[in-house]
Amino acid sequence: MGSIVTETARSRWDRLTSATFEQMKTALAFLSAFSPDEFDHAMDVAQSGVRAAQ
């Protein structure tokens, strides 16, 4: 079972790293409407990571 989860996560990571800017914007816009709490959490994590890197 662990290999299935790992393969799924790897597939998502591959899609994420190969997405264009427009694809990212579209995906985030969809996520913000479909699941606003998860969107807010993801943005908080991303912004805290950016702040930590500065």
Buried (B, 14 or more C-beta within 10 A) or exposed (E): EEEEEEEEEEEEEEEEEEEEEEEEEEEBEEBBEEEEEEBEEBEEEEEEEEEEEE
